């Protein structure tokens, strides 16, 4: 993410609360998925409280991790196809900044 001092009009388009974000067309789907993940987290807490078998808990952790990764990949794809493409069309430092931002996000996902 760029600092406020280096922010440009194009850069603001994907950060402005009034500009549509790339994920906006699938917002309800993302919210549904996140609520399901929230339920999975509560289920994990309950499993630990009830002292369920370790492998059963780990299986659920794995399922929750995959669900979070699917949300992250969807958001990343939406970001690239919206914000990064828009910046690339505009060209200049905005494009470079958005590409760097996207590659940094990918690096964070790969490390997690």
VMD Tcl script that builds the backbone (N, CA, C; Angstrom):
set m [mol new atoms 336]
animate dup $m
set s [atomselect $m all]
$s set {name element resname resid chain x y z} {
  {N N UNK 1 A 0.843 -1.168 0.000}
  {CA C UNK 1 A 0.000 0.000 0.000}
  {C C UNK 1 A 0.893 1.237 0.000}
  {N N UNK 2 A 0.470 2.252 -0.732}
  {CA C UNK 2 A 1.284 3.455 -0.794}
  {C C UNK 2 A 0.977 4.355 0.381}
  {N N UNK 3 A 1.923 5.218 0.703}
  {CA C UNK 3 A 1.710 6.145 1.804}
  {C C UNK 3 A 0.847 7.300 1.319}
  {N N UNK 4 A 0.180 8.014 2.227}
  {CA C UNK 4 A -0.668 9.129 1.816}
  {C C UNK 4 A 0.089 10.183 1.017}
  {N N UNK 5 A 1.395 10.335 1.302}
  {CA C UNK 5 A 2.155 11.360 0.597}
  {C C UNK 5 A 2.334 11.027 -0.876}
  {N N UNK 6 A 2.405 9.721 -1.218}
  {CA C UNK 6 A 2.638 9.328 -2.603}
  {C C UNK 6 A 1.365 8.866 -3.295}
  {N N UNK 7 A 0.253 8.968 -2.614}
  {CA C UNK 7 A -1.011 8.512 -3.173}
  {C C UNK 7 A -1.432 9.377 -4.358}
  {N N UNK 8 A -2.015 8.712 -5.369}
  {CA C UNK 8 A -2.480 9.416 -6.551}
  {C C UNK 8 A -3.971 9.236 -6.709}
  {N N UNK 9 A -4.549 9.947 -7.664}
  {CA C UNK 9 A -5.979 9.820 -7.915}
  {C C UNK 9 A -6.324 8.386 -8.279}
  {N N UNK 10 A -5.551 7.761 -9.174}
  {CA C UNK 10 A -5.815 6.380 -9.565}
  {C C UNK 10 A -5.681 5.453 -8.367}
  {N N UNK 11 A -4.628 5.654 -7.568}
  {CA C UNK 11 A -4.408 4.822 -6.398}
  {C C UNK 11 A -5.590 4.930 -5.450}
  {N N UNK 12 A -6.146 6.108 -5.336}
  {CA C UNK 12 A -7.273 6.308 -4.449}
  {C C UNK 12 A -8.528 5.584 -4.924}
  {N N UNK 13 A -8.638 5.320 -6.234}
  {CA C UNK 13 A -9.855 4.712 -6.752}
  {C C UNK 13 A -10.155 3.374 -6.093}
  {N N UNK 14 A -9.160 2.607 -5.728}
  {CA C UNK 14 A -9.409 1.322 -5.095}
  {C C UNK 14 A -9.388 1.411 -3.569}
  {N N UNK 15 A -9.074 2.584 -3.047}
  {CA C UNK 15 A -9.082 2.775 -1.598}
  {C C UNK 15 A -10.223 3.683 -1.154}
  {N N UNK 16 A -10.778 4.444 -2.059}
  {CA C UNK 16 A -11.853 5.384 -1.749}
  {C C UNK 16 A -13.106 4.611 -1.351}
  {N N UNK 17 A -13.689 4.953 -0.225}
  {CA C UNK 17 A -14.873 4.227 0.235}
  {C C UNK 17 A -16.063 4.404 -0.701}
  {N N UNK 18 A -16.033 5.385 -1.589}
  {CA C UNK 18 A -17.130 5.610 -2.523}
  {C C UNK 18 A -16.903 4.916 -3.864}
  {N N UNK 19 A -15.669 4.509 -4.142}
  {CA C UNK 19 A -15.366 3.810 -5.391}
  {C C UNK 19 A -15.623 2.322 -5.181}
  {N N UNK 20 A -16.176 1.657 -6.192}
  {CA C UNK 20 A -16.431 0.223 -6.026}
  {C C UNK 20 A -15.124 -0.569 -6.033}
  {N N UNK 21 A -15.029 -1.520 -5.128}
  {CA C UNK 21 A -13.874 -2.404 -5.069}
  {C C UNK 21 A -14.111 -3.565 -6.024}
  {N N UNK 22 A -13.059 -4.260 -6.393}
  {CA C UNK 22 A -13.170 -5.370 -7.323}
  {C C UNK 22 A -14.083 -6.481 -6.840}
  {N N UNK 23 A -14.172 -6.691 -5.534}
  {CA C UNK 23 A -14.976 -7.786 -4.991}
  {C C UNK 23 A -16.444 -7.431 -4.837}
  {N N UNK 24 A -16.823 -6.195 -5.111}
  {CA C UNK 24 A -18.164 -5.707 -4.783}
  {C C UNK 24 A -19.276 -6.526 -5.433}
  {N N UNK 25 A -19.042 -7.040 -6.635}
  {CA C UNK 25 A -20.084 -7.821 -7.306}
  {C C UNK 25 A -20.308 -9.169 -6.632}
  {N N UNK 26 A -19.346 -9.640 -5.861}
  {CA C UNK 26 A -19.474 -10.915 -5.153}
  {C C UNK 26 A -19.518 -10.718 -3.639}
  {N N UNK 27 A -19.826 -9.514 -3.204}
  {CA C UNK 27 A -19.806 -9.192 -1.771}
  {C C UNK 27 A -20.655 -10.162 -0.948}
  {N N UNK 28 A -21.868 -10.443 -1.403}
  {CA C UNK 28 A -22.735 -11.355 -0.645}
  {C C UNK 28 A -22.133 -12.753 -0.541}
  {N N UNK 29 A -21.503 -13.213 -1.620}
  {CA C UNK 29 A -20.850 -14.522 -1.593}
  {C C UNK 29 A -19.704 -14.539 -0.592}
  {N N UNK 30 A -18.904 -13.455 -0.600}
  {CA C UNK 30 A -17.796 -13.379 0.363}
  {C C UNK 30 A -18.319 -13.357 1.795}
  {N N UNK 31 A -19.369 -12.592 2.034}
  {CA C UNK 31 A -19.931 -12.534 3.387}
  {C C UNK 31 A -20.455 -13.894 3.829}
  {N N UNK 32 A -21.111 -14.616 2.930}
  {CA C UNK 32 A -21.600 -15.960 3.248}
  {C C UNK 32 A -20.447 -16.892 3.614}
  {N N UNK 33 A -19.398 -16.838 2.806}
  {CA C UNK 33 A -18.242 -17.693 3.060}
  {C C UNK 33 A -17.593 -17.337 4.393}
  {N N UNK 34 A -17.459 -16.037 4.676}
  {CA C UNK 34 A -16.833 -15.608 5.931}
  {C C UNK 34 A -17.687 -15.985 7.141}
  {N N UNK 35 A -18.998 -15.928 7.000}
  {CA C UNK 35 A -19.871 -16.353 8.106}
  {C C UNK 35 A -19.740 -17.854 8.342}
  {N N UNK 36 A -19.591 -18.612 7.255}
  {CA C UNK 36 A -19.392 -20.055 7.385}
  {C C UNK 36 A -18.069 -20.327 8.104}
  {N N UNK 37 A -17.038 -19.587 7.747}
  {CA C UNK 37 A -15.732 -19.738 8.398}
  {C C UNK 37 A -15.827 -19.359 9.869}
  {N N UNK 38 A -16.578 -18.306 10.157}
  {CA C UNK 38 A -16.795 -17.914 11.555}
  {C C UNK 38 A -17.443 -19.063 12.332}
  {N N UNK 39 A -18.392 -19.725 11.715}
  {CA C UNK 39 A -19.033 -20.887 12.343}
  {C C UNK 39 A -18.041 -22.020 12.560}
  {N N UNK 40 A -17.148 -22.204 11.582}
  {CA C UNK 40 A -16.113 -23.230 11.738}
  {C C UNK 40 A -15.211 -22.907 12.925}
  {N N UNK 41 A -14.880 -21.638 13.107}
  {CA C UNK 41 A -14.023 -21.238 14.235}
  {C C UNK 41 A -14.730 -21.524 15.562}
  {N N UNK 42 A -16.015 -21.220 15.613}
  {CA C UNK 42 A -16.770 -21.525 16.845}
  {C C UNK 42 A -16.821 -23.034 17.081}
  {N N UNK 43 A -16.950 -23.788 15.996}
  {CA C UNK 43 A -16.955 -25.245 16.120}
  {C C UNK 43 A -15.631 -25.771 16.641}
  {N N UNK 44 A -14.541 -25.179 16.185}
  {CA C UNK 44 A -13.220 -25.570 16.685}
  {C C UNK 44 A -13.085 -25.281 18.178}
  {N N UNK 45 A -13.554 -24.121 18.590}
  {CA C UNK 45 A -13.498 -23.781 20.019}
  {C C UNK 45 A -14.287 -24.820 20.828}
  {N N UNK 46 A -15.461 -25.168 20.322}
  {CA C UNK 46 A -16.300 -26.140 21.004}
  {C C UNK 46 A -15.604 -27.509 21.072}
  {N N UNK 47 A -14.942 -27.892 19.988}
  {CA C UNK 47 A -14.230 -29.176 19.974}
  {C C UNK 47 A -13.138 -29.205 21.037}
  {N N UNK 48 A -12.409 -28.109 21.183}
  {CA C UNK 48 A -11.352 -28.046 22.204}
  {C C UNK 48 A -11.982 -28.076 23.595}
  {N N UNK 49 A -13.038 -27.292 23.790}
  {CA C UNK 49 A -13.722 -27.293 25.091}
  {C C UNK 49 A -14.199 -28.690 25.465}
  {N N UNK 50 A -14.689 -29.424 24.474}
  {CA C UNK 50 A -15.213 -30.773 24.714}
  {C C UNK 50 A -14.121 -31.848 24.653}
  {N N UNK 51 A -12.871 -31.399 24.498}
  {CA C UNK 51 A -11.710 -32.283 24.482}
  {C C UNK 51 A -11.826 -33.395 23.441}
  {N N UNK 52 A -12.176 -32.995 22.235}
  {CA C UNK 52 A -12.284 -33.947 21.122}
  {C C UNK 52 A -10.899 -34.432 20.716}
  {N N UNK 53 A -10.851 -35.470 19.937}
  {CA C UNK 53 A -9.616 -36.103 19.477}
  {C C UNK 53 A -8.805 -35.116 18.638}
  {N N UNK 54 A -7.493 -35.089 18.902}
  {CA C UNK 54 A -6.574 -34.132 18.249}
  {C C UNK 54 A -6.691 -34.150 16.732}
  {N N UNK 55 A -6.704 -35.324 16.141}
  {CA C UNK 55 A -6.740 -35.438 14.688}
  {C C UNK 55 A -8.040 -34.878 14.133}
  {N N UNK 56 A -9.132 -35.052 14.844}
  {CA C UNK 56 A -10.409 -34.491 14.393}
  {C C UNK 56 A -10.360 -32.965 14.394}
  {N N UNK 57 A -9.732 -32.401 15.404}
  {CA C UNK 57 A -9.581 -30.939 15.477}
  {C C UNK 57 A -8.678 -30.461 14.340}
  {N N UNK 58 A -7.558 -31.152 14.138}
  {CA C UNK 58 A -6.641 -30.772 13.066}
  {C C UNK 58 A -7.307 -30.860 11.693}
  {N N UNK 59 A -8.167 -31.819 11.499}
  {CA C UNK 59 A -8.904 -31.946 10.239}
  {C C UNK 59 A -9.783 -30.720 10.018}
  {N N UNK 60 A -10.422 -30.266 11.069}
  {CA C UNK 60 A -11.278 -29.076 10.961}
  {C C UNK 60 A -10.457 -27.802 10.774}
  {N N UNK 61 A -9.290 -27.738 11.416}
  {CA C UNK 61 A -8.383 -26.598 11.211}
  {C C UNK 61 A -7.979 -26.537 9.744}
  {N N UNK 62 A -7.660 -27.685 9.180}
  {CA C UNK 62 A -7.274 -27.745 7.773}
  {C C UNK 62 A -8.408 -27.272 6.867}
  {N N UNK 63 A -9.616 -27.691 7.152}
  {CA C UNK 63 A -10.774 -27.270 6.351}
  {C C UNK 63 A -10.976 -25.761 6.447}
  {N N UNK 64 A -10.824 -25.218 7.646}
  {CA C UNK 64 A -10.987 -23.783 7.844}
  {C C UNK 64 A -9.880 -23.009 7.133}
  {N N UNK 65 A -8.672 -23.518 7.193}
  {CA C UNK 65 A -7.542 -22.882 6.514}
  {C C UNK 65 A -7.782 -22.842 5.009}
  {N N UNK 66 A -8.250 -23.937 4.447}
  {CA C UNK 66 A -8.542 -23.981 3.005}
  {C C UNK 66 A -9.657 -23.006 2.645}
  {N N UNK 67 A -10.655 -22.886 3.504}
  {CA C UNK 67 A -11.747 -21.953 3.250}
  {C C UNK 67 A -11.234 -20.511 3.257}
  {N N UNK 68 A -10.365 -20.172 4.195}
  {CA C UNK 68 A -9.773 -18.833 4.247}
  {C C UNK 68 A -8.888 -18.576 3.032}
  {N N UNK 69 A -8.140 -19.590 2.623}
  {CA C UNK 69 A -7.297 -19.439 1.435}
  {C C UNK 69 A -8.144 -19.207 0.190}
  {N N UNK 70 A -9.297 -19.861 0.103}
  {CA C UNK 70 A -10.183 -19.662 -1.047}
  {C C UNK 70 A -10.716 -18.230 -1.076}
  {N N UNK 71 A -11.057 -17.690 0.089}
  {CA C UNK 71 A -11.505 -16.291 0.160}
  {C C UNK 71 A -10.365 -15.371 -0.260}
  {N N UNK 72 A -9.174 -15.622 0.253}
  {CA C UNK 72 A -8.020 -14.784 -0.085}
  {C C UNK 72 A -7.726 -14.823 -1.578}
  {N N UNK 73 A -7.759 -15.988 -2.179}
  {CA C UNK 73 A -7.482 -16.103 -3.611}
  {C C UNK 73 A -8.553 -15.385 -4.427}
  {N N UNK 74 A -9.800 -15.484 -4.014}
  {CA C UNK 74 A -10.869 -14.777 -4.713}
  {C C UNK 74 A -10.695 -13.272 -4.634}
  {N N UNK 75 A -10.376 -12.785 -3.448}
  {CA C UNK 75 A -10.145 -11.349 -3.274}
  {C C UNK 75 A -8.945 -10.883 -4.090}
  {N N UNK 76 A -7.900 -11.683 -4.110}
  {CA C UNK 76 A -6.712 -11.339 -4.884}
  {C C UNK 76 A -7.046 -11.283 -6.377}
  {N N UNK 77 A -7.770 -12.275 -6.856}
  {CA C UNK 77 A -8.161 -12.291 -8.267}
  {C C UNK 77 A -9.016 -11.063 -8.603}
  {N N UNK 78 A -9.967 -10.745 -7.729}
  {CA C UNK 78 A -10.805 -9.564 -7.947}
  {C C UNK 78 A -9.971 -8.290 -7.947}
  {N N UNK 79 A -9.008 -8.207 -7.029}
  {CA C UNK 79 A -8.150 -7.030 -6.948}
  {C C UNK 79 A -7.324 -6.862 -8.223}
  {N N UNK 80 A -6.746 -7.962 -8.674}
  {CA C UNK 80 A -5.913 -7.887 -9.875}
  {C C UNK 80 A -6.757 -7.516 -11.090}
  {N N UNK 81 A -7.914 -8.142 -11.233}
  {CA C UNK 81 A -8.724 -7.891 -12.425}
  {C C UNK 81 A -9.416 -6.528 -12.397}
  {N N UNK 82 A -9.450 -5.890 -11.252}
  {CA C UNK 82 A -10.096 -4.575 -11.150}
  {C C UNK 82 A -9.064 -3.476 -10.926}
  {N N UNK 83 A -8.524 -3.408 -9.743}
  {CA C UNK 83 A -7.620 -2.317 -9.366}
  {C C UNK 83 A -6.313 -2.338 -10.151}
  {N N UNK 84 A -5.701 -3.514 -10.286}
  {CA C UNK 84 A -4.414 -3.586 -10.975}
  {C C UNK 84 A -4.593 -3.329 -12.469}
  {N N UNK 85 A -5.617 -3.914 -13.061}
  {CA C UNK 85 A -5.860 -3.688 -14.486}
  {C C UNK 85 A -6.163 -2.216 -14.753}
  {N N UNK 86 A -7.007 -1.602 -13.920}
  {CA C UNK 86 A -7.315 -0.176 -14.098}
  {C C UNK 86 A -6.047 0.675 -14.025}
  {N N UNK 87 A -5.189 0.361 -13.059}
  {CA C UNK 87 A -3.941 1.117 -12.918}
  {C C UNK 87 A -3.013 0.857 -14.100}
  {N N UNK 88 A -2.973 -0.373 -14.584}
  {CA C UNK 88 A -2.112 -0.695 -15.724}
  {C C UNK 88 A -2.567 0.059 -16.970}
  {N N UNK 89 A -3.863 0.177 -17.159}
  {CA C UNK 89 A -4.391 0.928 -18.298}
  {C C UNK 89 A -3.977 2.398 -18.192}
  {N N UNK 90 A -4.018 2.940 -16.960}
  {CA C UNK 90 A -3.623 4.337 -16.746}
  {C C UNK 90 A -2.116 4.509 -16.939}
  {N N UNK 91 A -1.361 3.458 -16.608}
  {CA C UNK 91 A 0.088 3.506 -16.771}
  {C C UNK 91 A 0.781 4.339 -15.720}
  {N N UNK 92 A 2.074 4.507 -15.897}
  {CA C UNK 92 A 2.871 5.342 -15.005}
  {C C UNK 92 A 3.123 4.723 -13.658}
  {N N UNK 93 A 3.435 5.578 -12.682}
  {CA C UNK 93 A 3.778 5.090 -11.342}
  {C C UNK 93 A 2.610 4.377 -10.650}
  {N N UNK 94 A 1.367 4.729 -11.035}
  {CA C UNK 94 A 0.202 4.060 -10.440}
  {C C UNK 94 A 0.227 2.567 -10.760}
  {N N UNK 95 A 0.546 2.262 -12.014}
  {CA C UNK 95 A 0.606 0.855 -12.429}
  {C C UNK 95 A 1.695 0.126 -11.654}
  {N N UNK 96 A 2.862 0.730 -11.561}
  {CA C UNK 96 A 3.963 0.111 -10.827}
  {C C UNK 96 A 3.585 -0.130 -9.365}
  {N N UNK 97 A 2.925 0.839 -8.758}
  {CA C UNK 97 A 2.537 0.722 -7.349}
  {C C UNK 97 A 1.524 -0.403 -7.150}
  {N N UNK 98 A 0.548 -0.515 -8.048}
  {CA C UNK 98 A -0.469 -1.567 -7.917}
  {C C UNK 98 A 0.127 -2.945 -8.146}
  {N N UNK 99 A 1.041 -3.058 -9.090}
  {CA C UNK 99 A 1.687 -4.350 -9.333}
  {C C UNK 99 A 2.516 -4.748 -8.117}
  {N N UNK 100 A 3.252 -3.801 -7.543}
  {CA C UNK 100 A 4.033 -4.080 -6.331}
  {C C UNK 100 A 3.110 -4.482 -5.185}
  {N N UNK 101 A 2.010 -3.757 -5.034}
  {CA C UNK 101 A 1.045 -4.077 -3.982}
  {C C UNK 101 A 0.515 -5.506 -4.145}
  {N N UNK 102 A 0.175 -5.884 -5.386}
  {CA C UNK 102 A -0.351 -7.228 -5.648}
  {C C UNK 102 A 0.717 -8.296 -5.399}
  {N N UNK 103 A 1.948 -8.053 -5.844}
  {CA C UNK 103 A 2.993 -9.051 -5.620}
  {C C UNK 103 A 3.322 -9.183 -4.139}
  {N N UNK 104 A 3.248 -8.093 -3.389}
  {CA C UNK 104 A 3.448 -8.160 -1.939}
  {C C UNK 104 A 2.344 -8.993 -1.281}
  {N N UNK 105 A 1.111 -8.808 -1.740}
  {CA C UNK 105 A -0.015 -9.584 -1.201}
  {C C UNK 105 A 0.165 -11.065 -1.510}
  {N N UNK 106 A 0.602 -11.365 -2.723}
  {CA C UNK 106 A 0.855 -12.769 -3.095}
  {C C UNK 106 A 1.955 -13.352 -2.209}
  {N N UNK 107 A 3.006 -12.596 -1.981}
  {CA C UNK 107 A 4.099 -13.063 -1.123}
  {C C UNK 107 A 3.584 -13.366 0.299}
  {N N UNK 108 A 2.723 -12.499 0.818}
  {CA C UNK 108 A 2.159 -12.752 2.159}
  {C C UNK 108 A 1.334 -14.029 2.167}
  {N N UNK 109 A 0.564 -14.256 1.118}
  {CA C UNK 109 A -0.256 -15.465 1.047}
  {C C UNK 109 A 0.607 -16.726 0.941}
  {N N UNK 110 A 1.675 -16.636 0.189}
  {CA C UNK 110 A 2.559 -17.781 0.008}
  {C C UNK 110 A 3.246 -18.133 1.329}
  {N N UNK 111 A 3.622 -17.111 2.104}
  {CA C UNK 111 A 4.289 -17.344 3.388}
  {C C UNK 111 A 3.338 -17.900 4.439}
  {N N UNK 112 A 2.051 -17.625 4.304}
  {CA C UNK 112 A 1.112 -18.051 5.361}
  {C C UNK 112 A 0.737 -19.509 5.280}
}
mol reanalyze $m
mol bondsrecalc $m
mol representation Tube
mol addrep $m
